[in-house]
Amino acid sequence: MLVGLLKFVFDVVIFLLGVCMGITVAYVLMTLLIPQNKYTLLVGKYVEPFLAPVRALIAKLFPSLANGRIDFSPVGLWLVLLVAQWLLRLLKGLLL
């Protein structure tokens, strides 16, 4: 019973990380195609608090990228989410 519950929790968290990755990609596409749309602003209200620390870290580690015209923070956030998802799958495989 406990193993089944733990498997369910891992699956839900891995799924939610995948949803967050998808929302990040959708937000990037929305800002490119329809930047001042109300839905883009709504999604941005929830995504930008996660992008701000990644943006600050990129500016600190790579100052030349921070001054450029392309924002690499969604790529950084997507990679962090991807690594977190991979680590959870690895931990799930080791524990269960």
C-alpha positions as CSV (number, residue, x, y, z in Angstrom):
1,M,0.0,0.0,0.0
2,L,2.8,2.5,0.9
3,V,4.7,1.5,-2.2
4,G,1.6,2.2,-4.3
5,L,1.1,5.6,-2.7
6,L,4.8,6.5,-3.1
7,K,4.6,5.5,-6.8
8,F,1.5,7.6,-7.3
9,V,3.2,10.7,-5.6
10,F,6.3,10.3,-7.9
11,D,4.1,10.0,-11.0
12,V,2.1,13.1,-10.0
13,V,5.2,15.2,-9.4
14,I,6.8,14.0,-12.6
15,F,3.6,14.8,-14.5
16,L,3.4,18.3,-12.9
17,L,7.0,19.0,-13.9
18,G,6.2,18.0,-17.5
19,V,3.2,20.3,-17.4
20,C,5.4,23.2,-16.1
21,M,7.8,22.5,-19.0
22,G,5.0,22.6,-21.5
23,I,3.7,25.9,-20.0
24,T,7.1,27.4,-20.3
25,V,7.3,26.5,-24.0
26,A,3.8,27.8,-24.5
27,Y,4.7,31.0,-22.8
28,V,7.7,31.5,-25.0
29,L,5.7,30.9,-28.1
30,M,2.9,33.2,-26.9
31,T,5.3,36.0,-26.2
32,L,6.7,35.7,-29.7
33,L,3.4,35.5,-31.5
34,I,0.9,37.5,-29.5
35,P,2.9,39.5,-26.9
36,Q,0.2,41.8,-25.6
37,N,-2.7,39.3,-25.5
38,K,-4.5,39.0,-22.2
39,Y,-3.8,35.2,-22.1
40,T,-0.1,35.8,-22.6
41,L,-0.1,38.3,-19.7
42,L,-2.0,35.9,-17.5
43,V,0.4,33.0,-18.2
44,G,3.3,35.4,-17.8
45,K,2.1,36.4,-14.3
46,Y,2.7,32.9,-13.2
47,V,5.8,32.0,-15.2
48,E,7.8,35.2,-14.7
49,P,8.4,34.6,-11.0
50,F,10.2,31.4,-11.9
51,L,12.1,33.0,-14.8
52,A,13.4,36.0,-12.8
53,P,15.9,33.9,-10.6
54,V,17.1,32.1,-13.7
55,R,17.5,35.4,-15.5
56,A,19.5,36.8,-12.6
57,L,21.7,33.7,-12.5
58,I,22.4,33.8,-16.2
59,A,23.3,37.5,-15.9
60,K,25.7,36.7,-13.0
61,L,27.4,33.8,-14.7
62,F,27.3,35.0,-18.3
63,P,27.2,38.8,-18.5
64,S,27.6,38.9,-22.2
65,L,24.4,36.9,-22.6
66,A,22.5,39.2,-20.3
67,N,23.2,42.2,-22.5
68,G,22.0,40.5,-25.6
69,R,18.6,40.8,-27.3
70,I,17.7,37.1,-26.7
71,D,16.4,36.0,-23.3
72,F,17.8,32.6,-22.4
73,S,16.0,32.3,-19.1
74,P,13.2,30.1,-20.5
75,V,15.8,27.6,-21.8
76,G,17.5,27.6,-18.3
77,L,14.2,27.0,-16.6
78,W,13.3,24.3,-19.0
79,L,16.6,22.6,-18.4
80,V,16.2,22.8,-14.6
81,L,12.8,21.3,-14.9
82,L,14.1,18.6,-17.2
83,V,16.9,17.7,-14.8
84,A,14.5,17.6,-11.8
85,Q,12.2,15.3,-13.8
86,W,15.1,13.1,-14.7
87,L,16.3,12.9,-11.1
88,L,12.8,12.0,-9.8
89,R,12.5,9.2,-12.4
90,L,15.9,8.0,-11.3
91,L,15.0,8.1,-7.6
92,K,11.7,6.4,-8.4
93,G,13.5,3.6,-10.2
94,L,16.0,3.2,-7.3
95,L,13.3,3.2,-4.5
96,L,10.6,1.2,-6.2
